[in-house]
Amino acid sequence: MLRDFRDFVLRGNLLDLAVALVLGLAFAALVTSLVDNLVMPLVAAIIGEPDFRGLTFTVNGAVFRYGAFITDLIIFVATAAAVYFFVVRPVQAILARRRGAEPTEEEVTDEERRHRELLAAIGRLCTR
């Protein structure tokens, strides 16, 4: 039973997930710092206030804190934009360069198209 537990813990997937979790947490702290220290001051420079959490209105004694929602929305959009423009796009560009540009449909010759169809047919036959 201990051997099974050891095998489970030392399995590659679990270790990969642990490393991914640690790196993800560190990256989240980095993105949070980027948004808090660079993006929100830009918002403050444009709008005049970096935090809208003090904006509220009251209806029948119920306090609606719409300013907190606006601040969280700005932080979410800024975080998503930072991740997209500083991580996703650069990684996609690096992977595209590494793979090389794949030919478009117009650049594929009839012979290449026939070869692809033949390989697909063989693949379907082999899976039966």
KEKENU-657408 format. One record per residue: z negated, x, y of N, C-alpha, C in turn; residue number from 1. Coordinates in Angstrom, 1 decimal. Atoms other than C-alpha are relative to their C-alpha. Layout:
+--------+--------+--------+--------+--------+--------+--------+--------+--------+-----+
:    n_w :    n_u :    n_v :   ca_w :   ca_u :   ca_v :    c_w :    c_u :    c_v : num :
+--------+--------+--------+--------+--------+--------+--------+--------+--------+-----+
:      Z :      X :      Y :      Z :      X :      Y :      Z :      X :      Y : NUM :
...
+--------+--------+--------+--------+--------+--------+--------+--------+--------+-----+
END
This chain:
+--------+--------+--------+--------+--------+--------+--------+--------+--------+-----+
:    n_w :    n_u :    n_v :   ca_w :   ca_u :   ca_v :    c_w :    c_u :    c_v : num :
+--------+--------+--------+--------+--------+--------+--------+--------+--------+-----+
:    0.0 :    0.8 :   -1.2 :    0.0 :    0.0 :    0.0 :    0.0 :    0.9 :    1.3 :   1 :
:    0.1 :   -0.9 :   -1.1 :   -0.8 :    2.9 :    2.4 :    1.4 :    0.6 :    0.2 :   2 :
:   -1.4 :   -0.7 :    0.0 :    2.6 :    4.5 :    1.5 :    1.0 :   -1.0 :    0.7 :   3 :
:   -0.9 :    1.0 :   -0.6 :    4.4 :    1.2 :    2.4 :   -0.3 :    0.0 :    1.5 :   4 :
:    0.4 :    0.1 :   -1.5 :    2.5 :    1.1 :    5.8 :    0.6 :    1.3 :    0.7 :   5 :
:   -0.5 :   -1.3 :   -0.6 :    3.4 :    4.8 :    6.5 :    1.5 :   -0.1 :    0.1 :   6 :
:   -1.4 :    0.1 :   -0.1 :    7.0 :    4.1 :    5.7 :    0.5 :   -1.0 :    1.1 :   7 :
:   -0.3 :    1.0 :   -1.1 :    7.0 :    1.1 :    8.0 :   -0.2 :    0.6 :    1.3 :   8 :
:    0.2 :   -0.6 :   -1.3 :    5.5 :    3.0 :   10.8 :    1.0 :    1.1 :    0.4 :   9 :
:   -0.8 :   -1.1 :   -0.2 :    7.7 :    6.0 :   10.4 :    1.5 :   -0.4 :   -0.1 :  10 :
:   -1.4 :    0.5 :    0.0 :   10.9 :    3.9 :   10.1 :    0.6 :    0.3 :    1.3 :  11 :
:   -0.7 :   -0.4 :   -1.3 :   13.5 :    5.0 :   12.7 :    0.0 :   -1.1 :    1.0 :  12 :
:   -0.1 :    1.1 :   -1.0 :   13.8 :    1.5 :   14.3 :   -1.3 :   -0.2 :    0.8 :  13 :
:    1.3 :    0.2 :   -0.7 :   10.1 :    1.2 :   15.1 :   -0.2 :    1.1 :    1.0 :  14 :
:    0.2 :   -1.1 :   -1.0 :   10.0 :    4.7 :   16.7 :    1.0 :   -0.1 :    1.1 :  15 :
:   -1.0 :    0.1 :   -1.0 :   13.2 :    4.0 :   18.6 :   -0.5 :   -1.1 :    1.0 :  16 :
:    0.5 :    1.1 :   -0.8 :   11.7 :    0.7 :   19.9 :   -1.2 :    0.5 :    0.9 :  17 :
:    1.1 :   -0.5 :   -0.8 :    8.5 :    2.5 :   21.0 :    0.4 :    0.9 :    1.1 :  18 :
:   -0.5 :   -0.9 :   -1.1 :   10.4 :    5.1 :   22.9 :    0.7 :   -0.8 :    1.0 :  19 :
:   -0.7 :    0.9 :   -1.0 :   12.6 :    2.4 :   24.5 :   -1.0 :   -0.8 :    0.8 :  20 :
:    1.0 :    0.7 :   -0.7 :    9.5 :    0.5 :   25.5 :   -0.7 :    0.9 :    1.1 :  21 :
:    0.6 :   -1.0 :   -1.0 :    7.9 :    3.6 :   27.2 :    1.0 :    0.3 :    1.1 :  22 :
:   -1.0 :   -0.3 :   -1.0 :   11.1 :    4.5 :   28.9 :    0.3 :   -1.3 :    0.9 :  23 :
:   -0.2 :    1.3 :   -0.8 :   11.6 :    0.8 :   30.0 :   -1.1 :   -0.2 :    1.0 :  24 :
:    1.1 :    0.2 :   -0.9 :    8.2 :    0.7 :   31.5 :    0.0 :    1.0 :    1.2 :  25 :
:   -0.1 :   -1.0 :   -1.1 :    8.7 :    3.9 :   33.4 :    1.2 :   -0.3 :    0.9 :  26 :
:   -1.1 :    0.4 :   -0.8 :   12.1 :    2.7 :   34.6 :   -0.3 :   -1.2 :    0.8 :  27 :
:    0.4 :    1.2 :   -0.8 :   10.6 :   -0.6 :   35.7 :   -0.8 :    0.4 :    1.2 :  28 :
:    0.8 :   -0.5 :   -1.1 :    8.1 :    1.3 :   37.8 :    0.9 :    0.7 :    1.0 :  29 :
:   -0.9 :   -0.6 :   -0.9 :   10.9 :    3.3 :   39.3 :    0.8 :   -1.0 :    0.8 :  30 :
:   -0.8 :    1.1 :   -0.7 :   13.0 :    0.2 :   40.2 :   -0.9 :   -0.7 :    0.9 :  31 :
:    0.9 :    0.7 :   -0.9 :    9.9 :   -1.5 :   41.6 :   -0.3 :    0.9 :    1.2 :  32 :
:    0.2 :   -0.9 :   -1.1 :    9.3 :    1.6 :   43.8 :    1.2 :    0.0 :    0.9 :  33 :
:   -1.2 :    0.0 :   -0.8 :   12.9 :    1.6 :   44.9 :    0.1 :   -1.3 :    0.9 :  34 :
:    0.0 :    1.3 :   -0.7 :   12.7 :   -2.1 :   45.9 :   -1.1 :   -0.1 :    1.1 :  35 :
:    1.1 :    0.1 :   -0.9 :    9.3 :   -1.9 :   47.5 :    0.1 :    1.0 :    1.2 :  36 :
:    0.0 :   -1.1 :   -1.0 :    9.9 :    1.4 :   49.4 :    1.3 :    0.2 :    0.8 :  37 :
:   -1.3 :   -0.2 :   -0.7 :   13.6 :    1.2 :   50.3 :    0.6 :   -1.3 :    0.4 :  38 :
:   -0.7 :    1.2 :   -0.2 :   14.9 :   -2.3 :   50.0 :   -0.8 :   -0.9 :    0.9 :  39 :
:    0.8 :    1.0 :   -0.8 :   12.1 :   -4.4 :   51.4 :   -0.2 :    0.5 :    1.5 :  40 :
:    0.0 :   -0.4 :   -1.4 :   11.8 :   -2.2 :   54.6 :    1.3 :   -0.3 :    0.7 :  41 :
:   -1.3 :    0.5 :   -0.6 :   15.5 :   -2.9 :   55.1 :    0.0 :   -1.4 :    0.4 :  42 :
:    0.1 :    1.5 :   -0.3 :   14.8 :   -6.6 :   54.8 :   -0.9 :   -0.2 :    1.3 :  43 :
:    0.9 :    0.1 :   -1.1 :   11.9 :   -6.1 :   57.3 :    0.8 :    0.4 :    1.3 :  44 :
:   -0.8 :   -0.5 :   -1.2 :   14.3 :   -4.2 :   59.7 :    1.0 :   -1.1 :    0.4 :  45 :
:   -1.0 :    1.0 :   -0.3 :   16.9 :   -7.0 :   59.5 :   -0.7 :   -1.3 :    0.5 :  46 :
:    0.6 :    1.3 :   -0.2 :   14.6 :  -10.1 :   59.4 :   -1.2 :    0.1 :    0.9 :  47 :
:    1.2 :   -0.2 :   -0.9 :   11.5 :   -8.7 :   61.1 :   -1.3 :    0.0 :   -0.8 :  48 :
:    1.3 :    0.2 :    0.7 :    9.0 :   -9.3 :   58.3 :    0.4 :    0.3 :   -1.5 :  49 :
:   -0.4 :   -0.3 :    1.4 :    9.0 :   -7.7 :   54.8 :   -0.7 :   -0.9 :   -1.0 :  50 :
:    0.7 :    0.8 :    0.9 :    6.6 :  -10.2 :   53.3 :   -0.2 :   -1.4 :    0.6 :  51 :
:    0.1 :    1.4 :   -0.5 :    6.8 :  -14.0 :   53.7 :   -1.1 :   -0.8 :   -0.7 :  52 :
:    1.0 :    0.7 :    0.8 :    3.8 :  -14.9 :   51.5 :   -0.9 :   -0.8 :    0.9 :  53 :
:    0.9 :    0.7 :   -0.8 :    1.9 :  -16.2 :   54.5 :    0.6 :   -1.4 :    0.5 :  54 :
:   -0.6 :    1.2 :   -0.4 :    4.4 :  -19.0 :   55.1 :   -0.3 :   -1.2 :   -1.0 :  55 :
:    0.5 :    1.2 :    0.9 :    3.0 :  -22.4 :   53.8 :    0.2 :   -1.2 :    0.8 :  56 :
:    0.2 :    1.3 :   -0.7 :    3.0 :  -26.1 :   54.6 :   -0.8 :   -0.8 :   -0.9 :  57 :
:    0.9 :    0.8 :    0.8 :    0.6 :  -28.7 :   53.5 :    0.4 :   -1.5 :    0.1 :  58 :
:   -0.3 :    1.5 :    0.1 :    1.2 :  -32.3 :   52.3 :   -1.2 :   -0.6 :   -0.8 :  59 :
:    1.2 :    0.7 :    0.6 :   -1.9 :  -34.5 :   51.6 :   -0.9 :    1.0 :   -0.7 :  60 :
:    1.0 :   -0.9 :    0.5 :   -4.1 :  -31.5 :   51.1 :    0.6 :    1.0 :   -1.0 :  61 :
:   -0.6 :   -0.9 :    1.0 :   -1.7 :  -29.7 :   48.7 :    0.8 :    1.1 :    0.8 :  62 :
:   -0.6 :   -1.1 :   -0.7 :   -0.6 :  -26.3 :   50.0 :    1.2 :    0.5 :   -0.8 :  63 :
:   -1.3 :   -0.5 :    0.6 :    3.0 :  -25.3 :   49.3 :    0.2 :    1.4 :    0.6 :  64 :
:   -0.2 :   -1.4 :   -0.4 :    3.4 :  -21.5 :   49.4 :    1.5 :    0.4 :   -0.2 :  65 :
:   -1.4 :   -0.3 :    0.1 :    7.2 :  -21.4 :   49.9 :    0.3 :    1.4 :    0.4 :  66 :
:   -0.2 :   -1.4 :   -0.4 :    6.9 :  -18.0 :   51.5 :   -0.1 :    1.0 :   -1.1 :  67 :
:    0.2 :   -0.9 :    1.2 :    5.7 :  -16.4 :   48.2 :    1.3 :   -0.1 :   -0.8 :  68 :
:   -1.2 :    0.2 :    0.8 :    8.7 :  -17.9 :   46.5 :    1.2 :    0.8 :    0.6 :  69 :
:   -1.1 :   -0.7 :   -0.7 :   11.1 :  -16.5 :   49.1 :   -0.1 :    1.5 :   -0.2 :  70 :
:    0.2 :   -1.5 :    0.2 :    9.5 :  -13.0 :   48.8 :    0.4 :    0.4 :   -1.4 :  71 :
:   -0.3 :   -0.3 :    1.4 :    9.7 :  -13.1 :   45.0 :    1.5 :   -0.1 :   -0.3 :  72 :
:   -1.4 :    0.1 :    0.2 :   13.3 :  -14.3 :   45.2 :    0.7 :    1.2 :    0.6 :  73 :
:   -0.7 :   -1.2 :   -0.6 :   14.3 :  -11.4 :   47.5 :   -0.3 :    1.2 :   -0.9 :  74 :
:    0.3 :   -1.2 :    0.9 :   12.5 :   -8.9 :   45.2 :    0.8 :   -0.1 :   -1.2 :  75 :
:   -0.8 :    0.2 :    1.2 :   14.3 :  -10.4 :   42.2 :    1.4 :    0.4 :    0.2 :  76 :
:   -1.4 :   -0.3 :   -0.3 :   17.7 :  -10.2 :   43.8 :    0.2 :    1.5 :    0.3 :  77 :
:    0.0 :   -1.4 :   -0.3 :   17.0 :   -6.7 :   45.1 :   -0.1 :    0.9 :   -1.3 :  78 :
:    0.2 :   -0.7 :    1.2 :   15.8 :   -5.5 :   41.7 :    1.2 :   -0.1 :   -0.9 :  79 :
:   -1.2 :    0.2 :    0.8 :   18.8 :   -7.0 :   39.9 :    1.1 :    0.8 :    0.5 :  80 :
:   -1.1 :   -0.8 :   -0.7 :   21.2 :   -5.4 :   42.4 :   -0.2 :    1.5 :   -0.3 :  81 :
:    0.2 :   -1.5 :    0.3 :   19.5 :   -2.0 :   42.0 :    0.3 :    0.3 :   -1.4 :  82 :
:   -0.2 :   -0.3 :    1.4 :   19.6 :   -2.2 :   38.2 :    1.6 :    0.0 :   -0.2 :  83 :
:   -1.5 :    0.1 :    0.3 :   23.3 :   -3.3 :   38.3 :    0.8 :    1.2 :    0.6 :  84 :
:   -0.8 :   -1.0 :   -0.7 :   24.6 :   -0.8 :   40.9 :   -0.5 :    1.4 :   -0.3 :  85 :
:    0.5 :   -1.4 :    0.2 :   22.4 :    2.2 :   40.0 :   -0.1 :    0.3 :   -1.5 :  86 :
:    0.1 :   -0.3 :    1.4 :   22.3 :    1.8 :   36.2 :    1.2 :   -0.5 :   -0.8 :  87 :
:   -1.0 :    0.6 :    0.8 :   24.8 :   -0.6 :   34.7 :    1.4 :    0.5 :    0.3 :  88 :
:   -1.3 :   -0.5 :   -0.4 :   27.9 :    0.4 :   36.7 :    0.2 :    1.5 :   -0.3 :  89 :
:   -0.2 :   -1.5 :    0.3 :   27.4 :    4.2 :   36.4 :    0.1 :    0.2 :   -1.5 :  90 :
:   -0.1 :   -0.2 :    1.4 :   26.8 :    3.9 :   32.7 :    1.3 :   -0.5 :   -0.6 :  91 :
:   -1.3 :    0.5 :    0.4 :   29.9 :    1.8 :   32.2 :    1.1 :    1.0 :    0.4 :  92 :
:   -1.0 :   -0.9 :   -0.4 :   31.9 :    4.3 :   34.2 :    0.0 :    1.3 :   -0.9 :  93 :
:    0.1 :   -1.2 :    0.9 :   30.6 :    7.2 :   32.1 :    0.5 :   -0.3 :   -1.4 :  94 :
:   -0.5 :    0.4 :    1.4 :   31.3 :    5.4 :   28.8 :    1.5 :   -0.2 :    0.0 :  95 :
:   -1.5 :    0.2 :   -0.1 :   34.8 :    4.5 :   30.0 :    0.7 :    1.3 :    0.0 :  96 :
:   -0.6 :   -1.3 :    0.0 :   35.5 :    8.1 :   30.8 :   -0.1 :    0.7 :   -1.3 :  97 :
:    0.2 :   -0.7 :    1.3 :   34.1 :    9.3 :   27.5 :    1.0 :   -0.6 :   -1.0 :  98 :
:   -0.9 :    0.6 :    1.0 :   36.2 :    6.8 :   25.5 :    1.5 :    0.2 :    0.4 :  99 :
:   -1.4 :   -0.1 :   -0.5 :   39.3 :    7.3 :   27.6 :    0.5 :   -1.4 :    0.2 : 100 :
:   -0.5 :    1.3 :   -0.3 :   41.3 :    4.5 :   29.0 :    0.8 :   -0.6 :   -1.2 : 101 :
:   -0.7 :    0.6 :    1.1 :   42.5 :    2.1 :   26.3 :    1.3 :   -0.6 :    0.5 : 102 :
:   -1.3 :    0.5 :   -0.5 :   46.1 :    1.0 :   26.6 :   -0.1 :   -1.5 :    0.2 : 103 :
:    0.0 :    1.4 :   -0.3 :   46.7 :   -2.4 :   28.1 :    1.0 :   -0.6 :   -1.0 : 104 :
:   -0.9 :    0.7 :    0.9 :   48.7 :   -5.0 :   26.1 :    1.5 :    0.3 :    0.4 : 105 :
:   -1.4 :   -0.3 :   -0.4 :   51.8 :   -4.1 :   28.1 :    0.4 :    1.3 :   -0.5 : 106 :
:   -0.3 :   -1.3 :    0.4 :   51.6 :   -0.5 :   27.1 :    0.1 :    0.2 :   -1.5 : 107 :
:   -0.1 :   -0.1 :    1.5 :   51.3 :   -1.3 :   23.3 :    1.4 :   -0.3 :   -0.4 : 108 :
:   -1.3 :    0.2 :    0.5 :   54.6 :   -0.9 :   21.6 :    0.0 :   -1.0 :   -1.2 : 109 :
:   -0.2 :    0.9 :    1.1 :   56.0 :   -3.3 :   19.0 :   -0.5 :    0.6 :   -1.3 : 110 :
:    0.4 :   -0.7 :    1.2 :   55.4 :   -0.7 :   16.3 :   -1.6 :    0.0 :   -0.1 : 111 :
:    1.5 :   -0.1 :    0.0 :   51.7 :   -0.3 :   17.3 :   -0.6 :   -1.4 :   -0.3 : 112 :
:    0.5 :    1.4 :    0.2 :   51.3 :   -4.1 :   17.4 :    0.1 :   -0.4 :   -1.5 : 113 :
:   -0.2 :    0.3 :    1.5 :   52.8 :   -4.4 :   13.8 :   -1.1 :    0.8 :   -0.8 : 114 :
:    1.0 :   -0.8 :    0.8 :   50.4 :   -1.6 :   12.6 :   -1.4 :   -0.7 :    0.1 : 115 :
:    1.3 :    0.7 :   -0.2 :   47.4 :   -3.5 :   14.1 :    0.0 :   -1.2 :   -0.9 : 116 :
:    0.0 :    1.2 :    0.8 :   48.5 :   -6.7 :   12.4 :   -0.1 :    0.3 :   -1.4 : 117 :
:    0.0 :   -0.4 :    1.4 :   49.0 :   -4.9 :    9.1 :   -1.5 :    0.4 :   -0.4 : 118 :
:    1.4 :   -0.4 :    0.3 :   45.5 :   -3.3 :    9.3 :   -0.9 :   -1.2 :    0.0 : 119 :
:    0.8 :    1.2 :    0.0 :   44.0 :   -6.6 :   10.2 :    0.1 :   -0.8 :   -1.3 : 120 :
:   -0.2 :    0.7 :    1.3 :   45.6 :   -8.3 :    7.2 :   -0.6 :    0.7 :   -1.2 : 121 :
:    0.6 :   -0.8 :    1.1 :   44.5 :   -5.5 :    4.9 :   -1.6 :   -0.2 :    0.1 : 122 :
:    1.4 :    0.2 :   -0.1 :   41.0 :   -5.9 :    6.3 :   -0.5 :   -1.3 :   -0.5 : 123 :
:    0.3 :    1.3 :    0.5 :   41.0 :   -9.6 :    5.6 :    0.1 :   -0.1 :   -1.5 : 124 :
:   -0.2 :    0.0 :    1.5 :   42.2 :   -9.0 :    2.0 :   -1.2 :    0.7 :   -0.6 : 125 :
:    1.1 :   -0.8 :    0.6 :   39.4 :   -6.4 :    1.4 :   -1.3 :   -0.8 :    0.1 : 126 :
:    1.3 :    0.7 :   -0.2 :   36.6 :   -8.8 :    2.6 :   -0.1 :   -1.1 :   -1.0 : 127 :
:    0.0 :    1.2 :    1.0 :   37.6 :  -11.5 :    0.0 :   -0.7 :    0.4 :   -1.3 : 128 :
+--------+--------+--------+--------+--------+--------+--------+--------+--------+-----+
END
